[in-house]
Amino acid sequence: QAILAQVLAAARLLVPWARPLSTLLCRGQDRPSAMGEPPAKKPRQANAAAYQMNINQAVDKEYEHRSCAEILKAPTSALQGISDRGCDILKKFGVETVHDLGKWKFYRMAKAIAGLSQVEEPGKRAEGSAMNANKALDKAHEGKSLKDITKLPPSALQGLAPWADEELAKLHLTTIAKLGEWKFA
């Protein structure tokens, strides 16, 4: 299952229009049915204590009782462990909300590379293989192994300038592997 998840993550690199899970989390509640009618409302449960699921340890106290849709629209500082300073750093990369963080392409590329590096067999690439990460990496790193790529700074990802390394280092994200394993994204 872990290998399948890694392959699917890598496939998302090749299919940029594929929706990340975070965009699907709260769908369906507000969408009209095929007949053009609003969906029927479910009756409220009389005993709210019957529900046990919560994400209290993942979000700040202020967001513990908010809906999934509200949390996705919240600033990244709504997540426990991301300070206002971290929020400001992420804004430099166009990441302003929890939803943006969930679909941040540089995290997704790094996660796919880091995950697939765990199953890579050194020296076993099939001759004539078309598999590559050309759209994810700067040209200088395209021929390297996945394990070697995980040790590179985040700016090795195509689209991240060298200044990004200094900014991401403030979040302790100094390699592609660390970016791909970042618990907040």
Disulfide bonds with the S-S distance in Angstrom:
none
